[in-house]
Amino acid sequence: MNLLISNTSEKPIYQQIFDQISAQILKGEIEQGYSLPPIRQAAKELRVSVITIKKAWEELERCGLIYTVSGKGCFVAELSTDDMLQKRNDMIMKQMVVDISYYKSFGLTIEEVFELMKKIY
């Protein structure tokens, strides 16, 4: 599990952690059944508060990407390829709704958005 935290990002740190871990799980970089580090250990390694890690882990669990075994820790959920694809698409669509609303506020057409995306991508 490789995470980069930016203290200058507009995104809250728990969201940065959630985004990176969820992407790594959905791309298969973190294997199903993998044991996430305990909350206190992860907080110490990343130099963030325990509350921040707890919030990220709770969000991962709420999305069905990890599960908790009382007294043993948190583990990456075992998901079928279809489930992983569906979860990935759901997360992307959720972000796209926010992004597209922002683009619309500038009066951009879909064609203009695509052109800008092509330049960046």
URURZI-V495385 format. One record per residue. N is the residue number from 0. PSI is psi in whole degrees, -180 to 180 (none if undefined). OMEGA is omega in radians with two decimals (* if undefined). Layout:
N&PSI&OMEGA + N&PSI&OMEGA
This chain:
0&117&-3.08 + 1&117&-3.08 + 2&141&3.05 + 3&121&-3.12 + 4&132&3.09 + 5&121&3.10 + 6&-10&-3.13 + 7&-4&3.14 + 8&150&3.04 + 9&-21&3.13 + 10&138&3.04 + 11&152&-3.08 + 12&-41&3.13 + 13&-36&-3.14 + 14&-39&3.08 + 15&-44&3.14 + 16&-48&3.11 + 17&-49&-3.10 + 18&-46&-3.08 + 19&-44&-3.13 + 20&-43&-3.14 + 21&-41&3.11 + 22&-42&-3.14 + 23&-37&3.09 + 24&-48&-3.06 + 25&-22&3.06 + 26&-3&3.13 + 27&10&3.13 + 28&-28&3.00 + 29&119&-3.01 + 30&152&3.06 + 31&140&-3.11 + 32&-10&3.13 + 33&137&3.12 + 34&115&3.07 + 35&151&3.11 + 36&151&3.07 + 37&152&-3.07 + 38&-47&-3.10 + 39&-41&3.13 + 40&-45&3.13 + 41&-41&3.13 + 42&-43&-3.14 + 43&-46&-3.11 + 44&-38&-3.11 + 45&-7&-3.13 + 46&48&3.07 + 47&172&-3.12 + 48&156&3.08 + 49&-38&-3.14 + 50&-38&3.13 + 51&-47&3.13 + 52&-44&3.14 + 53&-42&-3.14 + 54&-41&3.12 + 55&-45&-3.14 + 56&-41&3.12 + 57&-40&3.13 + 58&-41&3.09 + 59&-40&3.14 + 60&-41&3.12 + 61&-34&3.14 + 62&-3&3.11 + 63&17&-3.13 + 64&-25&3.07 + 65&166&3.04 + 66&157&-3.10 + 67&135&2.99 + 68&116&-3.08 + 69&127&3.12 + 70&-7&-3.11 + 71&-29&3.10 + 72&-165&-3.10 + 73&140&-3.07 + 74&149&3.08 + 75&130&-3.11 + 76&151&3.06 + 77&112&-3.06 + 78&144&3.05 + 79&165&3.10 + 80&-42&3.12 + 81&-42&3.12 + 82&-41&3.13 + 83&-43&3.12 + 84&-43&3.13 + 85&-44&3.12 + 86&-42&3.10 + 87&-49&-3.12 + 88&-39&3.10 + 89&-44&-3.13 + 90&-41&3.13 + 91&-44&-3.14 + 92&-40&3.12 + 93&-44&3.13 + 94&-38&-3.13 + 95&-35&3.10 + 96&-44&3.12 + 97&-48&-3.10 + 98&-44&-3.10 + 99&-36&3.06 + 100&-40&3.11 + 101&-46&3.14 + 102&-41&3.13 + 103&-33&-3.13 + 104&-20&3.07 + 105&-2&3.12 + 106&19&3.14 + 107&144&3.02 + 108&166&3.11 + 109&-36&3.13 + 110&-42&3.12 + 111&-39&3.10 + 112&-46&3.12 + 113&-43&3.14 + 114&-44&3.11 + 115&-40&3.12 + 116&-41&3.13 + 117&-41&-3.14 + 118&-39&-3.09 + 119&-41&-3.05 + 120&none&*
